[in-house]
């Protein structure tokens, strides 16, 4: 019962201060609370609008990145034209000695590359 009486008193005080001028000293606390509430409501509305704007901006940016990625990668038909035949690249029979093949390839490269760097760091080659 006491709470209802306090609310009634607060309601009457608010009505009298709302009708009176803002310069009345007895209503300073009322107008301070009203101003604070208006500022808080304004900030909450601004944050809500800003949140919506940022969400839309990020969605547009993600869509632009998705479109750019789609343009960067070729379509399936083009990829099929240039697909590597991986079966031939890694076809090594179990009988062949892989170490020997690697050594031979390195020796051929050493003989065929006149501009290779020796272990000392200076270039060798014609001239």
ROBASE-621263 format. One record per atom (N, C-alpha, C): atom name; x, y, z. Coordinates in Angstrom, 2 decimals. Example, Ala and Ser with C-alpha at 12.3 -4.5 7.8 and 13.67 -1.06 7.14 Angstrom:
2
+-------+---------+---------+---------+
| atome |       u |       v |       w |
+-------+---------+---------+---------+
|     N |   13.19 |   -5.69 |    7.80 |
|    CA |   12.30 |   -4.50 |    7.80 |
|     C |   13.20 |   -3.30 |    7.80 |
|     N |   12.85 |   -2.25 |    7.08 |
|    CA |   13.67 |   -1.06 |    7.14 |
|     C |   12.90 |    0.03 |    7.87 |
+-------+---------+---------+---------+
This chain:
127
+-------+---------+---------+---------+
| atome |       u |       v |       w |
+-------+---------+---------+---------+
|     N |    0.80 |   -1.18 |    0.00 |
|    CA |    0.00 |    0.00 |    0.00 |
|     C |    0.86 |    1.26 |    0.00 |
|     N |    1.96 |    1.16 |    0.72 |
|    CA |    2.89 |    2.29 |    0.78 |
|     C |    3.47 |    2.61 |   -0.60 |
|     N |    3.77 |    1.58 |   -1.39 |
|    CA |    4.35 |    1.78 |   -2.73 |
|     C |    3.37 |    2.51 |   -3.63 |
|     N |    2.11 |    2.18 |   -3.55 |
|    CA |    1.10 |    2.82 |   -4.38 |
|     C |    0.98 |    4.30 |   -3.99 |
|     N |    1.05 |    4.59 |   -2.70 |
|    CA |    0.96 |    5.97 |   -2.23 |
|     C |    2.17 |    6.77 |   -2.72 |
|     N |    3.38 |    6.16 |   -2.69 |
|    CA |    4.59 |    6.85 |   -3.16 |
|     C |    4.52 |    7.10 |   -4.67 |
|     N |    3.98 |    6.15 |   -5.41 |
|    CA |    3.82 |    6.35 |   -6.85 |
|     C |    2.82 |    7.47 |   -7.15 |
|     N |    1.77 |    7.56 |   -6.37 |
|    CA |    0.78 |    8.62 |   -6.55 |
|     C |    1.41 |    9.99 |   -6.27 |
|     N |    2.21 |   10.08 |   -5.23 |
|    CA |    2.89 |   11.34 |   -4.91 |
|     C |    3.87 |   11.71 |   -6.03 |
|     N |    4.61 |   10.74 |   -6.52 |
|    CA |    5.55 |   11.00 |   -7.61 |
|     C |    4.82 |   11.43 |   -8.88 |
|     N |    3.68 |   10.84 |   -9.13 |
|    CA |    2.89 |   11.21 |  -10.31 |
|     C |    2.38 |   12.66 |  -10.21 |
|     N |    1.89 |   13.03 |   -9.05 |
|    CA |    1.42 |   14.41 |   -8.85 |
|     C |    2.57 |   15.40 |   -8.98 |
|     N |    3.74 |   15.05 |   -8.40 |
|    CA |    4.93 |   15.91 |   -8.52 |
|     C |    5.32 |   16.07 |   -9.98 |
|     N |    5.30 |   14.99 |  -10.74 |
|    CA |    5.67 |   15.04 |  -12.16 |
|     C |    4.70 |   15.90 |  -12.96 |
|     N |    3.42 |   15.79 |  -12.67 |
|    CA |    2.42 |   16.59 |  -13.37 |
|     C |    2.60 |   18.08 |  -13.08 |
|     N |    2.82 |   18.43 |  -11.81 |
|    CA |    3.01 |   19.84 |  -11.44 |
|     C |    4.27 |   20.41 |  -12.10 |
|     N |    5.39 |   19.61 |  -12.12 |
|    CA |    6.65 |   20.10 |  -12.70 |
|     C |    6.58 |   20.16 |  -14.22 |
|     N |    5.81 |   19.28 |  -14.84 |
|    CA |    5.68 |   19.31 |  -16.30 |
|     C |    4.90 |   20.54 |  -16.74 |
|     N |    3.98 |   20.99 |  -15.91 |
|    CA |    3.19 |   22.17 |  -16.26 |
|     C |    3.91 |   23.47 |  -15.90 |
|     N |    4.84 |   23.39 |  -14.93 |
|    CA |    5.56 |   24.58 |  -14.49 |
|     C |    6.76 |   24.84 |  -15.40 |
|     N |    7.38 |   25.94 |  -15.20 |
|    CA |    8.56 |   26.31 |  -15.96 |
|     C |    9.75 |   25.45 |  -15.54 |
|     N |   10.71 |   25.30 |  -16.43 |
|    CA |   11.91 |   24.51 |  -16.12 |
|     C |   12.82 |   25.24 |  -15.16 |
|     N |   12.56 |   26.52 |  -14.89 |
|    CA |   13.41 |   27.31 |  -14.02 |
|     C |   12.96 |   27.27 |  -12.56 |
|     N |   11.87 |   26.60 |  -12.26 |
|    CA |   11.40 |   26.50 |  -10.87 |
|     C |   12.36 |   25.62 |  -10.10 |
|     N |   12.94 |   26.13 |   -9.01 |
|    CA |   13.94 |   25.34 |   -8.27 |
|     C |   13.40 |   24.03 |   -7.69 |
|     N |   12.16 |   23.95 |   -7.38 |
|    CA |   11.59 |   22.73 |   -6.80 |
|     C |   11.54 |   21.59 |   -7.83 |
|     N |   11.63 |   21.92 |   -9.11 |
|    CA |   11.51 |   20.91 |  -10.17 |
|     C |   12.85 |   20.57 |  -10.82 |
|     N |   13.95 |   20.99 |  -10.23 |
|    CA |   15.27 |   20.72 |  -10.83 |
|     C |   15.53 |   19.22 |  -10.99 |
|     N |   15.23 |   18.45 |   -9.97 |
|    CA |   15.49 |   17.01 |  -10.07 |
|     C |   14.63 |   16.35 |  -11.13 |
|     N |   13.36 |   16.81 |  -11.24 |
|    CA |   12.47 |   16.25 |  -12.27 |
|     C |   13.05 |   16.51 |  -13.66 |
|     N |   13.43 |   17.75 |  -13.93 |
|    CA |   13.94 |   18.08 |  -15.26 |
|     C |   15.30 |   17.43 |  -15.51 |
|     N |   16.08 |   17.21 |  -14.48 |
|    CA |   17.36 |   16.49 |  -14.66 |
|     C |   17.11 |   15.05 |  -15.08 |
|     N |   16.12 |   14.40 |  -14.43 |
|    CA |   15.80 |   13.03 |  -14.79 |
|     C |   15.20 |   12.94 |  -16.19 |
|     N |   14.36 |   13.90 |  -16.54 |
|    CA |   13.76 |   13.91 |  -17.87 |
|     C |   14.84 |   14.09 |  -18.93 |
|     N |   15.77 |   15.02 |  -18.68 |
|    CA |   16.86 |   15.25 |  -19.63 |
|     C |   17.75 |   14.01 |  -19.75 |
|     N |   18.07 |   13.40 |  -18.62 |
|    CA |   18.89 |   12.18 |  -18.65 |
|     C |   18.21 |   11.06 |  -19.41 |
|     N |   16.91 |   10.90 |  -19.17 |
|    CA |   16.16 |    9.86 |  -19.89 |
|     C |   16.11 |   10.12 |  -21.38 |
|     N |   15.96 |   11.39 |  -21.76 |
|    CA |   15.93 |   11.73 |  -23.19 |
|     C |   17.29 |   11.46 |  -23.83 |
|     N |   18.36 |   11.78 |  -23.12 |
|    CA |   19.70 |   11.53 |  -23.66 |
|     C |   19.94 |   10.03 |  -23.81 |
|     N |   19.57 |    9.25 |  -22.80 |
|    CA |   19.75 |    7.79 |  -22.88 |
|     C |   18.93 |    7.21 |  -24.03 |
|     N |   17.69 |    7.66 |  -24.17 |
|    CA |   16.85 |    7.17 |  -25.28 |
|     C |   17.47 |    7.54 |  -26.62 |
|     N |   17.97 |    8.77 |  -26.74 |
|    CA |   18.62 |    9.20 |  -27.99 |
|     C |   19.85 |    8.37 |  -28.31 |
|     N |   20.65 |    8.07 |  -27.30 |
|    CA |   21.86 |    7.25 |  -27.52 |
|     C |   21.48 |    5.84 |  -27.94 |
|     N |   20.47 |    5.27 |  -27.29 |
|    CA |   20.03 |    3.92 |  -27.66 |
|     C |   19.51 |    3.88 |  -29.09 |
|     N |   18.76 |    4.88 |  -29.49 |
|    CA |   18.25 |    4.93 |  -30.87 |
|     C |   19.40 |    5.09 |  -31.85 |
|     N |   20.37 |    5.96 |  -31.52 |
|    CA |   21.53 |    6.15 |  -32.39 |
|     C |   22.34 |    4.87 |  -32.53 |
|     N |   22.52 |    4.15 |  -31.43 |
|    CA |   23.25 |    2.88 |  -31.49 |
|     C |   22.51 |    1.85 |  -32.33 |
|     N |   21.19 |    1.82 |  -32.23 |
|    CA |   20.39 |    0.89 |  -33.03 |
|     C |   20.55 |    1.20 |  -34.52 |
|     N |   20.46 |    2.48 |  -34.87 |
|    CA |   20.61 |    2.88 |  -36.27 |
|     C |   22.02 |    2.59 |  -36.76 |
|     N |   23.02 |    2.90 |  -35.94 |
|    CA |   24.41 |    2.64 |  -36.32 |
|     C |   24.65 |    1.14 |  -36.50 |
|     N |   24.07 |    0.33 |  -35.64 |
|    CA |   24.21 |   -1.13 |  -35.76 |
|     C |   23.63 |   -1.63 |  -37.08 |
|     N |   22.46 |   -1.12 |  -37.44 |
|    CA |   21.84 |   -1.50 |  -38.72 |
|     C |   22.71 |   -1.07 |  -39.90 |
|     N |   23.26 |    0.15 |  -39.83 |
|    CA |   24.10 |    0.63 |  -40.92 |
|     C |   25.36 |   -0.21 |  -41.07 |
|     N |   25.99 |   -0.54 |  -39.95 |
|    CA |   27.21 |   -1.36 |  -40.01 |
|     C |   26.89 |   -2.75 |  -40.54 |
|     N |   25.79 |   -3.33 |  -40.11 |
|    CA |   25.39 |   -4.65 |  -40.60 |
|     C |   25.17 |   -4.63 |  -42.11 |
|     N |   24.49 |   -3.59 |  -42.61 |
|    CA |   24.27 |   -3.47 |  -44.06 |
|     C |   25.58 |   -3.26 |  -44.80 |
|     N |   26.46 |   -2.44 |  -44.25 |
|    CA |   27.76 |   -2.20 |  -44.87 |
|     C |   28.56 |   -3.50 |  -44.97 |
|     N |   28.57 |   -4.27 |  -43.90 |
|    CA |   29.32 |   -5.54 |  -43.93 |
|     C |   28.70 |   -6.54 |  -44.90 |
|     N |   27.38 |   -6.54 |  -45.02 |
|    CA |   26.72 |   -7.44 |  -45.96 |
|     C |   27.07 |   -7.06 |  -47.40 |
|     N |   27.07 |   -5.76 |  -47.70 |
|    CA |   27.42 |   -5.31 |  -49.04 |
|     C |   28.87 |   -5.63 |  -49.34 |
|     N |   29.73 |   -5.43 |  -48.36 |
|    CA |   31.16 |   -5.72 |  -48.55 |
|     C |   31.39 |   -7.22 |  -48.78 |
|     N |   30.72 |   -8.07 |  -48.01 |
|    CA |   30.86 |   -9.51 |  -48.19 |
|     C |   30.36 |   -9.94 |  -49.57 |
|     N |   29.28 |   -9.36 |  -50.01 |
|    CA |   28.74 |   -9.69 |  -51.34 |
|     C |   29.71 |   -9.25 |  -52.43 |
|     N |   30.31 |   -8.07 |  -52.28 |
|    CA |   31.29 |   -7.60 |  -53.26 |
|     C |   32.51 |   -8.51 |  -53.30 |
|     N |   32.96 |   -8.96 |  -52.14 |
|    CA |   34.10 |   -9.88 |  -52.09 |
|     C |   33.75 |  -11.22 |  -52.73 |
|     N |   32.51 |  -11.68 |  -52.51 |
|    CA |   32.09 |  -12.95 |  -53.11 |
|     C |   32.04 |  -12.83 |  -54.63 |
|     N |   31.54 |  -11.72 |  -55.13 |
|    CA |   31.48 |  -11.51 |  -56.58 |
|     C |   32.88 |  -11.40 |  -57.16 |
|     N |   33.76 |  -10.68 |  -56.47 |
|    CA |   35.15 |  -10.55 |  -56.94 |
|     C |   35.84 |  -11.90 |  -56.96 |
|     N |   35.60 |  -12.72 |  -55.96 |
|    CA |   36.20 |  -14.06 |  -55.93 |
|     C |   35.66 |  -14.91 |  -57.07 |
|     N |   34.37 |  -14.77 |  -57.35 |
|    CA |   33.78 |  -15.52 |  -58.46 |
|     C |   34.35 |  -15.11 |  -59.80 |
|     N |   34.69 |  -13.83 |  -59.94 |
|    CA |   35.30 |  -13.37 |  -61.19 |
|     C |   36.76 |  -13.79 |  -61.29 |
|     N |   37.42 |  -13.95 |  -60.15 |
|    CA |   38.84 |  -14.31 |  -60.16 |
|     C |   39.05 |  -15.77 |  -60.53 |
|     N |   38.16 |  -16.63 |  -60.13 |
|    CA |   38.28 |  -18.06 |  -60.41 |
|     C |   37.52 |  -18.37 |  -61.70 |
|     N |   38.13 |  -19.16 |  -62.54 |
|    CA |   37.49 |  -19.51 |  -63.81 |
|     C |   36.30 |  -20.43 |  -63.58 |
|     N |   35.40 |  -20.47 |  -64.55 |
|    CA |   34.24 |  -21.33 |  -64.43 |
|     C |   34.65 |  -22.79 |  -64.65 |
|     N |   33.73 |  -23.71 |  -64.44 |
|    CA |   34.04 |  -25.14 |  -64.48 |
|     C |   34.48 |  -25.60 |  -65.87 |
|     N |   33.91 |  -25.05 |  -66.93 |
|    CA |   34.31 |  -25.46 |  -68.28 |
|     C |   35.75 |  -25.07 |  -68.58 |
|     N |   36.15 |  -23.87 |  -68.18 |
|    CA |   37.53 |  -23.42 |  -68.40 |
|     C |   38.49 |  -24.25 |  -67.57 |
|     N |   38.13 |  -24.53 |  -66.34 |
|    CA |   38.99 |  -25.36 |  -65.49 |
|     C |   39.16 |  -26.76 |  -66.08 |
|     N |   38.12 |  -27.29 |  -66.67 |
|    CA |   38.20 |  -28.62 |  -67.26 |
|     C |   39.15 |  -28.63 |  -68.46 |
|     N |   39.22 |  -27.53 |  -69.21 |
|    CA |   40.13 |  -27.46 |  -70.37 |
|     C |   41.59 |  -27.51 |  -69.95 |
|     N |   41.91 |  -26.88 |  -68.82 |
|    CA |   43.31 |  -26.76 |  -68.41 |
|     C |   43.66 |  -27.67 |  -67.24 |
|     N |   42.86 |  -28.65 |  -66.98 |
|    CA |   43.11 |  -29.55 |  -65.86 |
|     C |   44.34 |  -30.41 |  -66.13 |
|     N |   45.19 |  -30.52 |  -65.14 |
|    CA |   46.41 |  -31.32 |  -65.27 |
|     C |   46.08 |  -32.80 |  -65.18 |
|     N |   46.79 |  -33.57 |  -65.94 |
|    CA |   46.62 |  -35.02 |  -65.89 |
|     C |   47.54 |  -35.56 |  -64.81 |
|     N |   47.04 |  -35.63 |  -63.60 |
|    CA |   47.86 |  -36.00 |  -62.46 |
|     C |   48.25 |  -37.48 |  -62.48 |
|     N |   47.54 |  -38.28 |  -63.22 |
|    CA |   47.88 |  -39.70 |  -63.29 |
|     C |   49.25 |  -39.88 |  -63.95 |
|     N |   49.56 |  -39.05 |  -64.94 |
|    CA |   50.84 |  -39.15 |  -65.62 |
|     C |   51.96 |  -38.53 |  -64.79 |
|     N |   51.65 |  -37.52 |  -64.01 |
|    CA |   52.69 |  -36.83 |  -63.24 |
|     C |   53.28 |  -37.71 |  -62.15 |
|     N |   52.46 |  -38.49 |  -61.52 |
|    CA |   52.92 |  -39.27 |  -60.39 |
|     C |   52.97 |  -40.76 |  -60.67 |
|     N |   53.05 |  -41.11 |  -61.93 |
|    CA |   53.09 |  -42.54 |  -62.28 |
|     C |   54.51 |  -43.05 |  -62.08 |
|     N |   54.75 |  -43.72 |  -61.01 |
|    CA |   56.05 |  -44.31 |  -60.71 |
|     C |   55.82 |  -45.79 |  -60.43 |
|     N |   56.48 |  -46.59 |  -61.18 |
|    CA |   56.30 |  -48.02 |  -60.94 |
|     C |   57.13 |  -48.42 |  -59.72 |
|     N |   56.69 |  -49.38 |  -59.00 |
|    CA |   57.40 |  -49.77 |  -57.77 |
|     C |   58.79 |  -50.36 |  -58.06 |
|     N |   59.04 |  -50.81 |  -59.29 |
|    CA |   60.33 |  -51.40 |  -59.60 |
|     C |   61.42 |  -50.34 |  -59.78 |
|     N |   61.03 |  -49.13 |  -60.16 |
|    CA |   62.03 |  -48.10 |  -60.43 |
|     C |   62.62 |  -47.58 |  -59.13 |
|     N |   63.89 |  -47.23 |  -59.20 |
|    CA |   64.56 |  -46.68 |  -58.05 |
|     C |   64.39 |  -45.16 |  -58.07 |
|     N |   63.60 |  -44.63 |  -57.16 |
|    CA |   63.28 |  -43.21 |  -57.14 |
|     C |   64.52 |  -42.38 |  -56.81 |
|     N |   65.34 |  -42.87 |  -55.90 |
|    CA |   66.55 |  -42.13 |  -55.54 |
|     C |   67.46 |  -41.95 |  -56.75 |
|     N |   67.59 |  -42.97 |  -57.51 |
|    CA |   68.46 |  -42.91 |  -58.70 |
|     C |   67.89 |  -41.92 |  -59.72 |
|     N |   66.61 |  -41.91 |  -59.90 |
|    CA |   66.00 |  -40.97 |  -60.84 |
|     C |   66.21 |  -39.53 |  -60.40 |
|     N |   66.13 |  -39.27 |  -59.10 |
|    CA |   66.35 |  -37.92 |  -58.59 |
|     C |   67.80 |  -37.51 |  -58.82 |
|     N |   68.76 |  -38.42 |  -58.53 |
|    CA |   70.17 |  -38.11 |  -58.76 |
|     C |   70.45 |  -37.80 |  -60.23 |
|     N |   69.86 |  -38.59 |  -61.11 |
|    CA |   70.06 |  -38.36 |  -62.55 |
|     C |   69.50 |  -37.00 |  -62.96 |
|     N |   68.34 |  -36.66 |  -62.45 |
|    CA |   67.73 |  -35.38 |  -62.80 |
|     C |   68.58 |  -34.22 |  -62.29 |
|     N |   69.15 |  -34.36 |  -61.10 |
|    CA |   70.02 |  -33.30 |  -60.57 |
|     C |   71.31 |  -33.19 |  -61.36 |
|     N |   71.89 |  -34.33 |  -61.74 |
|    CA |   73.10 |  -34.29 |  -62.55 |
|     C |   72.84 |  -33.65 |  -63.90 |
|     N |   71.72 |  -33.97 |  -64.53 |
|    CA |   71.38 |  -33.36 |  -65.81 |
|     C |   71.18 |  -31.86 |  -65.66 |
|     N |   70.61 |  -31.46 |  -64.56 |
|    CA |   70.39 |  -30.03 |  -64.34 |
|     C |   71.72 |  -29.31 |  -64.14 |
|     N |   72.63 |  -29.93 |  -63.42 |
|    CA |   73.93 |  -29.31 |  -63.21 |
|     C |   74.67 |  -29.13 |  -64.52 |
|     N |   74.59 |  -30.12 |  -65.39 |
|    CA |   75.28 |  -30.04 |  -66.67 |
|     C |   74.60 |  -29.06 |  -67.62 |
|     N |   73.29 |  -28.95 |  -67.55 |
|    CA |   72.55 |  -28.13 |  -68.50 |
|     C |   72.38 |  -26.68 |  -68.07 |
|     N |   72.67 |  -26.31 |  -66.84 |
|    CA |   72.44 |  -24.95 |  -66.35 |
|     C |   73.78 |  -24.23 |  -66.21 |
|     N |   74.15 |  -23.37 |  -67.19 |
|    CA |   75.45 |  -22.71 |  -67.11 |
|     C |   75.46 |  -21.58 |  -66.08 |
|     N |   74.34 |  -21.13 |  -65.61 |
|    CA |   74.31 |  -19.99 |  -64.69 |
|     C |   74.05 |  -20.41 |  -63.25 |
|     N |   74.22 |  -21.63 |  -62.94 |
|    CA |   73.94 |  -22.06 |  -61.57 |
|     C |   74.98 |  -21.48 |  -60.62 |
|     N |   74.63 |  -21.35 |  -59.37 |
|    CA |   75.57 |  -20.83 |  -58.37 |
|     C |   76.32 |  -22.00 |  -57.74 |
|     N |   77.62 |  -21.90 |  -57.66 |
|    CA |   78.38 |  -22.93 |  -56.96 |
|     C |   78.26 |  -22.70 |  -55.45 |
|     N |   78.74 |  -23.62 |  -54.66 |
|    CA |   78.61 |  -23.48 |  -53.21 |
|     C |   79.28 |  -22.22 |  -52.69 |
|     N |   80.30 |  -21.66 |  -53.36 |
|    CA |   80.99 |  -20.46 |  -52.90 |
|     C |   80.15 |  -19.20 |  -53.07 |
|     N |   79.16 |  -19.17 |  -53.92 |
|    CA |   78.29 |  -18.03 |  -54.06 |
|     C |   78.54 |  -17.21 |  -55.31 |
|     N |   79.67 |  -17.38 |  -56.02 |
|    CA |   79.93 |  -16.61 |  -57.23 |
|     C |   79.34 |  -17.34 |  -58.41 |
|     N |   78.93 |  -16.58 |  -59.40 |
|    CA |   78.31 |  -17.17 |  -60.59 |
|     C |   79.38 |  -17.78 |  -61.49 |
|     N |   78.99 |  -18.90 |  -62.09 |
|    CA |   79.83 |  -19.52 |  -63.11 |
|     C |   79.11 |  -19.38 |  -64.44 |
|     N |   79.82 |  -19.58 |  -65.48 |
|    CA |   79.12 |  -19.60 |  -66.75 |
|     C |   79.94 |  -18.95 |  -67.84 |
|     N |   79.31 |  -18.83 |  -69.00 |
|    CA |   80.04 |  -18.27 |  -70.12 |
|     C |   80.42 |  -16.81 |  -69.85 |
|     N |   81.59 |  -16.46 |  -70.26 |
|    CA |   82.00 |  -15.07 |  -70.19 |
|     C |   82.93 |  -14.79 |  -69.13 |
+-------+---------+---------+---------+
